[in-house]
């Protein structure tokens, strides 16, 4: 077995946990760009749920739609390049990963990403 050189086909498609074949990754890439909005990426653990709750409260404070998509499918999470959850995605852009943000932090991020900064 060579340590260097070309990977075989099995090695290319088995680099992550769960169902991560080429087709599922392609579908996740399409979904990432087609479905803008607010997403929490993570397994559904307590930290992921805390981030979702804080995000919902931040959206309410700003009078925005509070629909949040909680993505638990690893191939979809990997399509965002996220390896540490929980992660927060706003309009297709990963804005935080690996920690639970406070409501005020999420409000500021939402304002910045969606162009709502108060400039007088």
For each residue, the residues with C-beta under 8 A, 3 or more apart:
1:
2: 5
3:
4:
5: 2
6:
7: 11 12
8: 11 12
9: 12 13
10: 13 14
11: 7 8 14 15
12: 7 8 9 15
13: 9 10 20 21 22
14: 10 11 20
15: 11 12 20
16: 20 74 75 78
17: 20 74
18: 73 74 75
19: 24 74 75
20: 13 14 15 16 17 24 25 74 75 78
21: 13 24 25
22: 13 25 26
23: 26 27
24: 19 20 21 27 28 75
25: 20 21 22 28 29 75 78 79
26: 22 23 29 30
27: 23 24 30 31 75
28: 24 25 31 32 73 75 76 78 79
29: 25 26 32 33 79
30: 26 27 33 34
31: 27 28 34 35 76 79
32: 28 29 35 76 79 80 92
33: 29 30 92
34: 30 31
35: 31 32 69
36: 91 92
37: 65 67 68 69 90 91
38: 55 59 67 68 69 88 89 90 91
39: 68 69 70 71 88 89 90
40: 48 51 52 55 68 69 70 71 86 87 88 89
41: 48 71 76 77 80 82 85 86 87 88 89 97
42: 45 47 48 51 70 71 72 77 85 86 87
43: 48 72 85
44: 48 49 70 72
45: 42 48 49 85 86
46: 49 50
47: 42 50 51 85 86 100
48: 40 41 42 43 44 45 51 52 70 85 86
49: 44 45 46 52 53
50: 46 47 53 54 86 100
51: 40 42 47 48 54 55 86 88 100 101
52: 40 48 49 55 56 68 70
53: 49 50 56 57
54: 50 51 57 58 100 101 102 103 106
55: 38 40 51 52 58 59 68 88 101 106
56: 52 53 59 60 66 68
57: 53 54 60 61 103
58: 54 55 61 62 103 104 106 107 110
59: 38 55 56 62 64 65 66 68 110
60: 56 57 63 64 66
61: 57 58 103 107
62: 58 59 107 110 111 116
63: 60
64: 59 60 110 114
65: 37 59
66: 56 59 60
67: 37 38
68: 37 38 39 40 52 55 56 59
69: 35 37 38 39 40
70: 39 40 42 44 48 52
71: 39 40 41 42 76 77
72: 42 43 44 77
73: 18 28 76 77
74: 16 17 18 19 20 77 78
75: 16 18 19 20 24 25 27 28 78 79
76: 28 31 32 41 71 73 79 80
77: 41 42 71 72 73 74 80 82 85 87
78: 16 20 25 28 74 75 81 82 83
79: 25 28 29 31 32 75 76
80: 32 41 76 77 87 89 94
81: 78 94
82: 41 77 78 85 87 94 97
83: 78 97
84: 87 97 98
85: 41 42 43 45 47 48 77 82 97 98
86: 40 41 42 45 47 48 50 51 97 98 99 100
87: 40 41 42 77 80 82 84 94 96 97 98
88: 38 39 40 41 51 55 94 95 96 97 101 106 109
89: 38 39 40 41 80 92 93 94 95
90: 37 38 39 93 95 109 110 113 114
91: 36 37 38 113 114
92: 32 33 36 89
93: 89 90 113
94: 80 81 82 87 88 89 97
95: 88 89 90 109 113
96: 87 88 99 101 105 109
97: 41 82 83 84 85 86 87 88 94
98: 84 85 86 87
99: 86 96
100: 47 50 51 54 86
101: 51 54 55 88 96 105 106 109
102: 54 105 106
103: 54 57 58 61 106 107
104: 58 107 108
105: 96 101 102 108 109
106: 54 55 58 88 101 102 103 109 110
107: 58 61 62 103 104 110 111
108: 104 105 111 112
109: 88 90 95 96 101 105 106 112 113
110: 58 59 62 64 90 106 107 113 114 116
111: 62 107 108 114 115 116 117 118
112: 108 109 115 116 117
113: 90 91 93 95 109 110
114: 64 90 91 110 111
115: 111 112
116: 62 110 111 112
117: 111 112
118: 111
119:
120:
